[in-house]
């Protein structure tokens, strides 16, 4: 029986928000597709965008 591999094909651009309302410190929230195994699935372009946002968050 072949295992379904759809979880590796569905990738969405990461959407990142910074929450400073519910926490005293700013909190980075990543809204993204999480596959069946609970892993975040990113291609190279999405990973690059995420790294840029993380850099901006850390240096803010």
PDBQT receptor file of N, H, CA, C and O in Angstrom, charges set to zero:
ATOM      1  N   UNK A   1       0.840  -1.180   0.000  1.00  0.00    +0.000 N 
ATOM      2  CA  UNK A   1       0.000   0.000   0.000  1.00  0.00    +0.000 C 
ATOM      3  C   UNK A   1       0.888   1.247   0.000  1.00  0.00    +0.000 C 
ATOM      4  O   UNK A   1       1.820   1.352   0.797  1.00  0.00    +0.000 OA
ATOM      5  N   UNK A   2       0.594   2.181  -0.892  1.00  0.00    +0.000 N 
ATOM      6  H   UNK A   2      -0.163   2.095  -1.539  1.00  0.00    +0.000 HD
ATOM      7  CA  UNK A   2       1.368   3.418  -0.965  1.00  0.00    +0.000 C 
ATOM      8  C   UNK A   2       0.941   4.381   0.133  1.00  0.00    +0.000 C 
ATOM      9  O   UNK A   2      -0.244   4.525   0.432  1.00  0.00    +0.000 OA
ATOM     10  N   UNK A   3       1.921   5.029   0.718  1.00  0.00    +0.000 N 
ATOM     11  H   UNK A   3       2.884   4.912   0.475  1.00  0.00    +0.000 HD
ATOM     12  CA  UNK A   3       1.640   6.026   1.758  1.00  0.00    +0.000 C 
ATOM     13  C   UNK A   3       1.340   7.364   1.094  1.00  0.00    +0.000 C 
ATOM     14  O   UNK A   3       2.046   7.782   0.176  1.00  0.00    +0.000 OA
ATOM     15  N   UNK A   4       0.313   8.016   1.552  1.00  0.00    +0.000 N 
ATOM     16  H   UNK A   4      -0.261   7.676   2.298  1.00  0.00    +0.000 HD
ATOM     17  CA  UNK A   4      -0.054   9.328   1.001  1.00  0.00    +0.000 C 
ATOM     18  C   UNK A   4       0.993  10.356   1.401  1.00  0.00    +0.000 C 
ATOM     19  O   UNK A   4       1.397  10.422   2.562  1.00  0.00    +0.000 OA
ATOM     20  N   UNK A   5       1.427  11.152   0.442  1.00  0.00    +0.000 N 
ATOM     21  H   UNK A   5       1.099  11.098  -0.501  1.00  0.00    +0.000 HD
ATOM     22  CA  UNK A   5       2.457  12.159   0.719  1.00  0.00    +0.000 C 
ATOM     23  C   UNK A   5       1.932  13.568   0.496  1.00  0.00    +0.000 C 
ATOM     24  O   UNK A   5       2.704  14.472   0.174  1.00  0.00    +0.000 OA
ATOM     25  N   UNK A   6       0.648  13.764   0.661  1.00  0.00    +0.000 N 
ATOM     26  H   UNK A   6       0.022  13.030   0.922  1.00  0.00    +0.000 HD
ATOM     27  CA  UNK A   6       0.073  15.091   0.431  1.00  0.00    +0.000 C 
ATOM     28  C   UNK A   6       0.566  16.114   1.434  1.00  0.00    +0.000 C 
ATOM     29  O   UNK A   6       0.588  17.305   1.124  1.00  0.00    +0.000 OA
ATOM     30  N   UNK A   7       0.967  15.689   2.638  1.00  0.00    +0.000 N 
ATOM     31  H   UNK A   7       0.950  14.721   2.890  1.00  0.00    +0.000 HD
ATOM     32  CA  UNK A   7       1.406  16.658   3.632  1.00  0.00    +0.000 C 
ATOM     33  C   UNK A   7       2.684  17.362   3.210  1.00  0.00    +0.000 C 
ATOM     34  O   UNK A   7       2.979  18.447   3.712  1.00  0.00    +0.000 OA
ATOM     35  N   UNK A   8       3.451  16.769   2.296  1.00  0.00    +0.000 N 
ATOM     36  H   UNK A   8       3.211  15.888   1.888  1.00  0.00    +0.000 HD
ATOM     37  CA  UNK A   8       4.675  17.406   1.831  1.00  0.00    +0.000 C 
ATOM     38  C   UNK A   8       4.431  18.330   0.645  1.00  0.00    +0.000 C 
ATOM     39  O   UNK A   8       5.319  19.104   0.288  1.00  0.00    +0.000 OA
ATOM     40  N   UNK A   9       3.267  18.274   0.030  1.00  0.00    +0.000 N 
ATOM     41  H   UNK A   9       2.545  17.645   0.320  1.00  0.00    +0.000 HD
ATOM     42  CA  UNK A   9       2.986  19.064  -1.159  1.00  0.00    +0.000 C 
ATOM     43  C   UNK A   9       2.249  20.360  -0.844  1.00  0.00    +0.000 C 
ATOM     44  O   UNK A   9       2.327  21.314  -1.619  1.00  0.00    +0.000 OA
ATOM     45  N   UNK A  10       1.547  20.412   0.261  1.00  0.00    +0.000 N 
ATOM     46  H   UNK A  10       1.484  19.638   0.890  1.00  0.00    +0.000 HD
ATOM     47  CA  UNK A  10       0.756  21.593   0.592  1.00  0.00    +0.000 C 
ATOM     48  C   UNK A  10       1.622  22.538   1.414  1.00  0.00    +0.000 C 
ATOM     49  O   UNK A  10       1.924  22.261   2.575  1.00  0.00    +0.000 OA
ATOM     50  N   UNK A  11       2.018  23.642   0.817  1.00  0.00    +0.000 N 
ATOM     51  H   UNK A  11       1.773  23.867  -0.126  1.00  0.00    +0.000 HD
ATOM     52  CA  UNK A  11       2.863  24.621   1.498  1.00  0.00    +0.000 C 
ATOM     53  C   UNK A  11       2.237  25.997   1.320  1.00  0.00    +0.000 C 
ATOM     54  O   UNK A  11       1.851  26.378   0.215  1.00  0.00    +0.000 OA
ATOM     55  N   UNK A  12       2.144  26.722   2.394  1.00  0.00    +0.000 N 
ATOM     56  H   UNK A  12       2.458  26.413   3.292  1.00  0.00    +0.000 HD
ATOM     57  CA  UNK A  12       1.613  28.077   2.357  1.00  0.00    +0.000 C 
ATOM     58  C   UNK A  12       2.693  29.034   2.825  1.00  0.00    +0.000 C 
ATOM     59  O   UNK A  12       3.580  28.656   3.590  1.00  0.00    +0.000 OA
ATOM     60  N   UNK A  13       2.619  30.251   2.373  1.00  0.00    +0.000 N 
ATOM     61  H   UNK A  13       1.899  30.558   1.751  1.00  0.00    +0.000 HD
ATOM     62  CA  UNK A  13       3.570  31.261   2.805  1.00  0.00    +0.000 C 
ATOM     63  C   UNK A  13       3.367  31.537   4.291  1.00  0.00    +0.000 C 
ATOM     64  O   UNK A  13       2.232  31.714   4.732  1.00  0.00    +0.000 OA
ATOM     65  N   UNK A  14       4.443  31.576   5.067  1.00  0.00    +0.000 N 
ATOM     66  H   UNK A  14       5.365  31.432   4.709  1.00  0.00    +0.000 HD
ATOM     67  CA  UNK A  14       4.281  31.838   6.489  1.00  0.00    +0.000 C 
ATOM     68  C   UNK A  14       3.756  33.243   6.743  1.00  0.00    +0.000 C 
ATOM     69  O   UNK A  14       4.231  34.209   6.147  1.00  0.00    +0.000 OA
ATOM     70  N   UNK A  15       2.796  33.348   7.608  1.00  0.00    +0.000 N 
ATOM     71  H   UNK A  15       2.409  32.563   8.092  1.00  0.00    +0.000 HD
ATOM     72  CA  UNK A  15       2.263  34.638   8.024  1.00  0.00    +0.000 C 
ATOM     73  C   UNK A  15       2.732  34.851   9.452  1.00  0.00    +0.000 C 
ATOM     74  O   UNK A  15       2.510  34.011  10.324  1.00  0.00    +0.000 OA
ATOM     75  N   UNK A  16       3.373  35.965   9.678  1.00  0.00    +0.000 N 
ATOM     76  H   UNK A  16       3.554  36.647   8.970  1.00  0.00    +0.000 HD
ATOM     77  CA  UNK A  16       3.969  36.222  10.984  1.00  0.00    +0.000 C 
ATOM     78  C   UNK A  16       3.348  37.474  11.582  1.00  0.00    +0.000 C 
ATOM     79  O   UNK A  16       3.259  38.513  10.929  1.00  0.00    +0.000 OA
ATOM     80  N   UNK A  17       2.922  37.360  12.826  1.00  0.00    +0.000 N 
ATOM     81  H   UNK A  17       2.995  36.516  13.357  1.00  0.00    +0.000 HD
ATOM     82  CA  UNK A  17       2.428  38.525  13.551  1.00  0.00    +0.000 C 
ATOM     83  C   UNK A  17       3.208  38.646  14.857  1.00  0.00    +0.000 C 
ATOM     84  O   UNK A  17       3.741  37.663  15.372  1.00  0.00    +0.000 OA
ATOM     85  N   UNK A  18       3.262  39.841  15.367  1.00  0.00    +0.000 N 
ATOM     86  H   UNK A  18       2.829  40.639  14.948  1.00  0.00    +0.000 HD
ATOM     87  CA  UNK A  18       3.915  40.077  16.654  1.00  0.00    +0.000 C 
ATOM     88  C   UNK A  18       2.843  40.494  17.643  1.00  0.00    +0.000 C 
ATOM     89  O   UNK A  18       2.144  41.488  17.447  1.00  0.00    +0.000 OA
ATOM     90  N   UNK A  19       2.728  39.713  18.711  1.00  0.00    +0.000 N 
ATOM     91  H   UNK A  19       3.296  38.905  18.870  1.00  0.00    +0.000 HD
ATOM     92  CA  UNK A  19       1.721  39.969  19.734  1.00  0.00    +0.000 C 
ATOM     93  C   UNK A  19       2.377  40.682  20.904  1.00  0.00    +0.000 C 
ATOM     94  O   UNK A  19       3.274  40.136  21.547  1.00  0.00    +0.000 OA
ATOM     95  N   UNK A  20       1.936  41.887  21.177  1.00  0.00    +0.000 N 
ATOM     96  H   UNK A  20       1.207  42.330  20.654  1.00  0.00    +0.000 HD
ATOM     97  CA  UNK A  20       2.412  42.586  22.370  1.00  0.00    +0.000 C 
ATOM     98  C   UNK A  20       1.240  43.033  23.238  1.00  0.00    +0.000 C 
ATOM     99  O   UNK A  20       1.384  43.913  24.087  1.00  0.00    +0.000 OA
ATOM    100  N   UNK A  21       0.087  42.421  23.017  1.00  0.00    +0.000 N 
ATOM    101  H   UNK A  21      -0.029  41.706  22.328  1.00  0.00    +0.000 HD
ATOM    102  CA  UNK A  21      -1.107  42.758  23.780  1.00  0.00    +0.000 C 
ATOM    103  C   UNK A  21      -1.285  41.822  24.969  1.00  0.00    +0.000 C 
ATOM    104  O   UNK A  21      -1.530  42.278  26.086  1.00  0.00    +0.000 OA
ATOM    105  N   UNK A  22      -1.162  40.516  24.737  1.00  0.00    +0.000 N 
ATOM    106  H   UNK A  22      -0.962  40.146  23.830  1.00  0.00    +0.000 HD
ATOM    107  CA  UNK A  22      -1.418  39.532  25.788  1.00  0.00    +0.000 C 
ATOM    108  C   UNK A  22      -0.191  39.218  26.631  1.00  0.00    +0.000 C 
ATOM    109  O   UNK A  22      -0.316  38.598  27.687  1.00  0.00    +0.000 OA
ATOM    110  N   UNK A  23       0.976  39.628  26.192  1.00  0.00    +0.000 N 
ATOM    111  H   UNK A  23       1.077  40.131  25.334  1.00  0.00    +0.000 HD
ATOM    112  CA  UNK A  23       2.211  39.337  26.915  1.00  0.00    +0.000 C 
ATOM    113  C   UNK A  23       2.952  40.632  27.190  1.00  0.00    +0.000 C 
ATOM    114  O   UNK A  23       2.829  41.603  26.443  1.00  0.00    +0.000 OA
ATOM    115  N   UNK A  24       3.727  40.640  28.274  1.00  0.00    +0.000 N 
ATOM    116  H   UNK A  24       3.828  39.852  28.881  1.00  0.00    +0.000 HD
ATOM    117  CA  UNK A  24       4.531  41.823  28.579  1.00  0.00    +0.000 C 
ATOM    118  C   UNK A  24       5.614  42.017  27.531  1.00  0.00    +0.000 C 
ATOM    119  O   UNK A  24       5.879  43.137  27.094  1.00  0.00    +0.000 OA
ATOM    120  N   UNK A  25       6.238  40.911  27.130  1.00  0.00    +0.000 N 
ATOM    121  H   UNK A  25       6.023  40.001  27.485  1.00  0.00    +0.000 HD
ATOM    122  CA  UNK A  25       7.247  40.974  26.077  1.00  0.00    +0.000 C 
ATOM    123  C   UNK A  25       6.592  40.648  24.750  1.00  0.00    +0.000 C 
ATOM    124  O   UNK A  25       5.609  39.908  24.700  1.00  0.00    +0.000 OA
ATOM    125  N   UNK A  26       7.134  41.197  23.682  1.00  0.00    +0.000 N 
ATOM    126  H   UNK A  26       7.933  41.798  23.723  1.00  0.00    +0.000 HD
ATOM    127  CA  UNK A  26       6.602  40.886  22.362  1.00  0.00    +0.000 C 
ATOM    128  C   UNK A  26       6.789  39.399  22.073  1.00  0.00    +0.000 C 
ATOM    129  O   UNK A  26       7.817  38.814  22.414  1.00  0.00    +0.000 OA
ATOM    130  N   UNK A  27       5.800  38.806  21.453  1.00  0.00    +0.000 N 
ATOM    131  H   UNK A  27       4.965  39.280  21.176  1.00  0.00    +0.000 HD
ATOM    132  CA  UNK A  27       5.830  37.386  21.121  1.00  0.00    +0.000 C 
ATOM    133  C   UNK A  27       5.619  37.230  19.624  1.00  0.00    +0.000 C 
ATOM    134  O   UNK A  27       4.673  37.782  19.062  1.00  0.00    +0.000 OA
ATOM    135  N   UNK A  28       6.496  36.480  18.985  1.00  0.00    +0.000 N 
ATOM    136  H   UNK A  28       7.264  36.031  19.441  1.00  0.00    +0.000 HD
ATOM    137  CA  UNK A  28       6.383  36.216  17.554  1.00  0.00    +0.000 C 
ATOM    138  C   UNK A  28       5.451  35.029  17.354  1.00  0.00    +0.000 C 
ATOM    139  O   UNK A  28       5.676  33.958  17.917  1.00  0.00    +0.000 OA
ATOM    140  N   UNK A  29       4.409  35.217  16.555  1.00  0.00    +0.000 N 
ATOM    141  H   UNK A  29       4.226  36.087  16.097  1.00  0.00    +0.000 HD
ATOM    142  CA  UNK A  29       3.446  34.153  16.285  1.00  0.00    +0.000 C 
ATOM    143  C   UNK A  29       3.532  33.810  14.804  1.00  0.00    +0.000 C 
ATOM    144  O   UNK A  29       3.374  34.679  13.947  1.00  0.00    +0.000 OA
ATOM    145  N   UNK A  30       3.782  32.543  14.509  1.00  0.00    +0.000 N 
ATOM    146  H   UNK A  30       3.911  31.836  15.205  1.00  0.00    +0.000 HD
ATOM    147  CA  UNK A  30       3.894  32.087  13.129  1.00  0.00    +0.000 C 
ATOM    148  C   UNK A  30       2.655  31.282  12.793  1.00  0.00    +0.000 C 
ATOM    149  O   UNK A  30       2.382  30.252  13.411  1.00  0.00    +0.000 OA
ATOM    150  N   UNK A  31       1.904  31.759  11.805  1.00  0.00    +0.000 N 
ATOM    151  H   UNK A  31       2.126  32.595  11.303  1.00  0.00    +0.000 HD
ATOM    152  CA  UNK A  31       0.725  31.049  11.328  1.00  0.00    +0.000 C 
ATOM    153  C   UNK A  31       1.144  30.395  10.017  1.00  0.00    +0.000 C 
ATOM    154  O   UNK A  31       1.449  31.093   9.050  1.00  0.00    +0.000 OA
ATOM    155  N   UNK A  32       1.162  29.081   9.974  1.00  0.00    +0.000 N 
ATOM    156  H   UNK A  32       0.914  28.514  10.760  1.00  0.00    +0.000 HD
ATOM    157  CA  UNK A  32       1.641  28.392   8.783  1.00  0.00    +0.000 C 
ATOM    158  C   UNK A  32       1.004  27.027   8.717  1.00  0.00    +0.000 C 
ATOM    159  O   UNK A  32       0.396  26.564   9.682  1.00  0.00    +0.000 OA
ATOM    160  N   UNK A  33       1.144  26.384   7.576  1.00  0.00    +0.000 N 
ATOM    161  H   UNK A  33       1.637  26.760   6.792  1.00  0.00    +0.000 HD
ATOM    162  CA  UNK A  33       0.638  25.030   7.413  1.00  0.00    +0.000 C 
ATOM    163  C   UNK A  33       1.481  24.079   8.243  1.00  0.00    +0.000 C 
ATOM    164  O   UNK A  33       2.703  24.046   8.102  1.00  0.00    +0.000 OA
ATOM    165  N   UNK A  34       0.847  23.317   9.096  1.00  0.00    +0.000 N 
ATOM    166  H   UNK A  34      -0.146  23.344   9.210  1.00  0.00    +0.000 HD
ATOM    167  CA  UNK A  34       1.525  22.281   9.869  1.00  0.00    +0.000 C 
ATOM    168  C   UNK A  34       1.022  20.950   9.335  1.00  0.00    +0.000 C 
ATOM    169  O   UNK A  34      -0.186  20.721   9.276  1.00  0.00    +0.000 OA
ATOM    170  N   UNK A  35       1.935  20.073   8.945  1.00  0.00    +0.000 N 
ATOM    171  H   UNK A  35       2.917  20.259   8.992  1.00  0.00    +0.000 HD
ATOM    172  CA  UNK A  35       1.498  18.818   8.348  1.00  0.00    +0.000 C 
ATOM    173  C   UNK A  35       1.005  17.834   9.405  1.00  0.00    +0.000 C 
ATOM    174  O   UNK A  35       0.992  18.144  10.597  1.00  0.00    +0.000 OA
ATOM    175  N   UNK A  36       0.609  16.668   8.966  1.00  0.00    +0.000 N 
ATOM    176  H   UNK A  36       0.620  16.416   7.998  1.00  0.00    +0.000 HD
ATOM    177  CA  UNK A  36       0.014  15.657   9.848  1.00  0.00    +0.000 C 
ATOM    178  C   UNK A  36       0.966  15.259  10.969  1.00  0.00    +0.000 C 
ATOM    179  O   UNK A  36       0.518  14.904  12.059  1.00  0.00    +0.000 OA
ATOM    180  N   UNK A  37       2.248  15.312  10.721  1.00  0.00    +0.000 N 
ATOM    181  H   UNK A  37       2.611  15.600   9.835  1.00  0.00    +0.000 HD
ATOM    182  CA  UNK A  37       3.241  14.901  11.721  1.00  0.00    +0.000 C 
ATOM    183  C   UNK A  37       3.599  16.025  12.691  1.00  0.00    +0.000 C 
ATOM    184  O   UNK A  37       4.457  15.849  13.556  1.00  0.00    +0.000 OA
ATOM    185  N   UNK A  38       2.951  17.171  12.552  1.00  0.00    +0.000 N 
ATOM    186  H   UNK A  38       2.253  17.314  11.850  1.00  0.00    +0.000 HD
ATOM    187  CA  UNK A  38       3.209  18.282  13.460  1.00  0.00    +0.000 C 
ATOM    188  C   UNK A  38       4.450  19.082  13.113  1.00  0.00    +0.000 C 
ATOM    189  O   UNK A  38       4.965  19.821  13.952  1.00  0.00    +0.000 OA
ATOM    190  N   UNK A  39       4.938  18.945  11.887  1.00  0.00    +0.000 N 
ATOM    191  H   UNK A  39       4.520  18.345  11.205  1.00  0.00    +0.000 HD
ATOM    192  CA  UNK A  39       6.128  19.678  11.471  1.00  0.00    +0.000 C 
ATOM    193  C   UNK A  39       5.738  20.842  10.571  1.00  0.00    +0.000 C 
ATOM    194  O   UNK A  39       4.786  20.756   9.796  1.00  0.00    +0.000 OA
ATOM    195  N   UNK A  40       6.488  21.929  10.686  1.00  0.00    +0.000 N 
ATOM    196  H   UNK A  40       7.262  22.000  11.316  1.00  0.00    +0.000 HD
ATOM    197  CA  UNK A  40       6.262  23.055   9.795  1.00  0.00    +0.000 C 
ATOM    198  C   UNK A  40       6.947  22.743   8.471  1.00  0.00    +0.000 C 
ATOM    199  O   UNK A  40       8.116  22.361   8.443  1.00  0.00    +0.000 OA
ATOM    200  N   UNK A  41       6.225  22.905   7.397  1.00  0.00    +0.000 N 
ATOM    201  H   UNK A  41       5.274  23.216   7.420  1.00  0.00    +0.000 HD
ATOM    202  CA  UNK A  41       6.746  22.575   6.076  1.00  0.00    +0.000 C 
ATOM    203  C   UNK A  41       7.032  23.870   5.324  1.00  0.00    +0.000 C 
ATOM    204  O   UNK A  41       6.118  24.642   5.037  1.00  0.00    +0.000 OA
ATOM    205  N   UNK A  42       8.303  24.104   5.005  1.00  0.00    +0.000 N 
ATOM    206  H   UNK A  42       9.045  23.476   5.238  1.00  0.00    +0.000 HD
ATOM    207  CA  UNK A  42       8.703  25.319   4.299  1.00  0.00    +0.000 C 
ATOM    208  C   UNK A  42       9.596  24.966   3.119  1.00  0.00    +0.000 C 
ATOM    209  O   UNK A  42      10.427  24.062   3.206  1.00  0.00    +0.000 OA
ATOM    210  N   UNK A  43       9.418  25.683   2.019  1.00  0.00    +0.000 N 
ATOM    211  H   UNK A  43       8.743  26.417   1.949  1.00  0.00    +0.000 HD
ATOM    212  CA  UNK A  43      10.391  25.549   0.940  1.00  0.00    +0.000 C 
ATOM    213  C   UNK A  43      11.488  26.589   1.179  1.00  0.00    +0.000 C 
ATOM    214  O   UNK A  43      11.431  27.317   2.171  1.00  0.00    +0.000 OA
ATOM    215  N   UNK A  44      12.479  26.672   0.296  1.00  0.00    +0.000 N 
ATOM    216  H   UNK A  44      12.525  26.081  -0.509  1.00  0.00    +0.000 HD
ATOM    217  CA  UNK A  44      13.613  27.585   0.525  1.00  0.00    +0.000 C 
ATOM    218  C   UNK A  44      13.188  29.047   0.579  1.00  0.00    +0.000 C 
ATOM    219  O   UNK A  44      13.691  29.813   1.401  1.00  0.00    +0.000 OA
ATOM    220  N   UNK A  45      12.269  29.434  -0.291  1.00  0.00    +0.000 N 
ATOM    221  H   UNK A  45      11.860  28.812  -0.959  1.00  0.00    +0.000 HD
ATOM    222  CA  UNK A  45      11.816  30.829  -0.304  1.00  0.00    +0.000 C 
ATOM    223  C   UNK A  45      11.091  31.178   0.992  1.00  0.00    +0.000 C 
ATOM    224  O   UNK A  45      11.326  32.239   1.571  1.00  0.00    +0.000 OA
ATOM    225  N   UNK A  46      10.218  30.296   1.443  1.00  0.00    +0.000 N 
ATOM    226  H   UNK A  46      10.026  29.435   0.973  1.00  0.00    +0.000 HD
ATOM    227  CA  UNK A  46       9.480  30.535   2.687  1.00  0.00    +0.000 C 
ATOM    228  C   UNK A  46      10.416  30.546   3.885  1.00  0.00    +0.000 C 
ATOM    229  O   UNK A  46      10.241  31.354   4.797  1.00  0.00    +0.000 OA
ATOM    230  N   UNK A  47      11.407  29.663   3.896  1.00  0.00    +0.000 N 
ATOM    231  H   UNK A  47      11.549  29.007   3.155  1.00  0.00    +0.000 HD
ATOM    232  CA  UNK A  47      12.373  29.635   4.994  1.00  0.00    +0.000 C 
ATOM    233  C   UNK A  47      13.182  30.931   5.025  1.00  0.00    +0.000 C 
ATOM    234  O   UNK A  47      13.485  31.451   6.099  1.00  0.00    +0.000 OA
ATOM    235  N   UNK A  48      13.530  31.446   3.853  1.00  0.00    +0.000 N 
ATOM    236  H   UNK A  48      13.284  31.023   2.981  1.00  0.00    +0.000 HD
ATOM    237  CA  UNK A  48      14.266  32.713   3.785  1.00  0.00    +0.000 C 
ATOM    238  C   UNK A  48      13.437  33.861   4.341  1.00  0.00    +0.000 C 
ATOM    239  O   UNK A  48      13.943  34.692   5.096  1.00  0.00    +0.000 OA
ATOM    240  N   UNK A  49      12.156  33.906   3.963  1.00  0.00    +0.000 N 
ATOM    241  H   UNK A  49      11.746  33.232   3.349  1.00  0.00    +0.000 HD
ATOM    242  CA  UNK A  49      11.272  34.953   4.480  1.00  0.00    +0.000 C 
ATOM    243  C   UNK A  49      11.121  34.843   5.991  1.00  0.00    +0.000 C 
ATOM    244  O   UNK A  49      11.078  35.855   6.691  1.00  0.00    +0.000 OA
ATOM    245  N   UNK A  50      11.041  33.621   6.490  1.00  0.00    +0.000 N 
ATOM    246  H   UNK A  50      11.076  32.799   5.921  1.00  0.00    +0.000 HD
ATOM    247  CA  UNK A  50      10.926  33.415   7.930  1.00  0.00    +0.000 C 
ATOM    248  C   UNK A  50      12.183  33.892   8.647  1.00  0.00    +0.000 C 
ATOM    249  O   UNK A  50      12.091  34.529   9.696  1.00  0.00    +0.000 OA
ATOM    250  N   UNK A  51      13.354  33.591   8.095  1.00  0.00    +0.000 N 
ATOM    251  H   UNK A  51      13.429  33.073   7.243  1.00  0.00    +0.000 HD
ATOM    252  CA  UNK A  51      14.603  34.050   8.704  1.00  0.00    +0.000 C 
ATOM    253  C   UNK A  51      14.687  35.573   8.740  1.00  0.00    +0.000 C 
ATOM    254  O   UNK A  51      15.170  36.146   9.717  1.00  0.00    +0.000 OA
ATOM    255  N   UNK A  52      14.225  36.220   7.693  1.00  0.00    +0.000 N 
ATOM    256  H   UNK A  52      13.833  35.754   6.899  1.00  0.00    +0.000 HD
ATOM    257  CA  UNK A  52      14.218  37.688   7.664  1.00  0.00    +0.000 C 
ATOM    258  C   UNK A  52      13.325  38.233   8.774  1.00  0.00    +0.000 C 
ATOM    259  O   UNK A  52      13.705  39.166   9.481  1.00  0.00    +0.000 OA
ATOM    260  N   UNK A  53      12.142  37.650   8.923  1.00  0.00    +0.000 N 
ATOM    261  H   UNK A  53      11.834  36.892   8.348  1.00  0.00    +0.000 HD
ATOM    262  CA  UNK A  53      11.217  38.104   9.970  1.00  0.00    +0.000 C 
ATOM    263  C   UNK A  53      11.775  37.827  11.357  1.00  0.00    +0.000 C 
ATOM    264  O   UNK A  53      11.609  38.646  12.261  1.00  0.00    +0.000 OA
ATOM    265  N   UNK A  54      12.431  36.692  11.542  1.00  0.00    +0.000 N 
ATOM    266  H   UNK A  54      12.566  36.026  10.808  1.00  0.00    +0.000 HD
ATOM    267  CA  UNK A  54      13.055  36.388  12.833  1.00  0.00    +0.000 C 
ATOM    268  C   UNK A  54      14.165  37.388  13.141  1.00  0.00    +0.000 C 
ATOM    269  O   UNK A  54      14.288  37.849  14.276  1.00  0.00    +0.000 OA
ATOM    270  N   UNK A  55      14.963  37.723  12.151  1.00  0.00    +0.000 N 
ATOM    271  H   UNK A  55      14.864  37.349  11.229  1.00  0.00    +0.000 HD
ATOM    272  CA  UNK A  55      16.031  38.701  12.330  1.00  0.00    +0.000 C 
ATOM    273  C   UNK A  55      15.461  40.058  12.751  1.00  0.00    +0.000 C 
ATOM    274  O   UNK A  55      15.962  40.689  13.681  1.00  0.00    +0.000 OA
ATOM    275  N   UNK A  56      14.412  40.496  12.058  1.00  0.00    +0.000 N 
ATOM    276  H   UNK A  56      14.005  39.984  11.302  1.00  0.00    +0.000 HD
ATOM    277  CA  UNK A  56      13.784  41.778  12.400  1.00  0.00    +0.000 C 
ATOM    278  C   UNK A  56      13.203  41.736  13.813  1.00  0.00    +0.000 C 
ATOM    279  O   UNK A  56      13.289  42.720  14.546  1.00  0.00    +0.000 OA
ATOM    280  N   UNK A  57      12.612  40.604  14.199  1.00  0.00    +0.000 N 
ATOM    281  H   UNK A  57      12.541  39.804  13.603  1.00  0.00    +0.000 HD
ATOM    282  CA  UNK A  57      12.013  40.470  15.521  1.00  0.00    +0.000 C 
ATOM    283  C   UNK A  57      13.084  40.533  16.611  1.00  0.00    +0.000 C 
ATOM    284  O   UNK A  57      12.912  41.220  17.617  1.00  0.00    +0.000 OA
ATOM    285  N   UNK A  58      14.175  39.821  16.406  1.00  0.00    +0.000 N 
ATOM    286  H   UNK A  58      14.314  39.263  15.588  1.00  0.00    +0.000 HD
ATOM    287  CA  UNK A  58      15.241  39.784  17.409  1.00  0.00    +0.000 C 
ATOM    288  C   UNK A  58      15.900  41.152  17.556  1.00  0.00    +0.000 C 
ATOM    289  O   UNK A  58      16.289  41.534  18.659  1.00  0.00    +0.000 OA
ATOM    290  N   UNK A  59      16.027  41.878  16.477  1.00  0.00    +0.000 N 
ATOM    291  H   UNK A  59      15.711  41.568  15.581  1.00  0.00    +0.000 HD
ATOM    292  CA  UNK A  59      16.698  43.179  16.520  1.00  0.00    +0.000 C 
ATOM    293  C   UNK A  59      15.768  44.350  16.797  1.00  0.00    +0.000 C 
ATOM    294  O   UNK A  59      16.215  45.497  16.798  1.00  0.00    +0.000 OA
ATOM    295  N   UNK A  60      14.491  44.092  17.031  1.00  0.00    +0.000 N 
ATOM    296  H   UNK A  60      14.128  43.160  17.030  1.00  0.00    +0.000 HD
ATOM    297  CA  UNK A  60      13.561  45.199  17.302  1.00  0.00    +0.000 C 
ATOM    298  C   UNK A  60      13.561  45.581  18.765  1.00  0.00    +0.000 C 
ATOM    299  O   UNK A  60      12.838  46.493  19.164  1.00  0.00    +0.000 OA
TER     300      UNK A  60
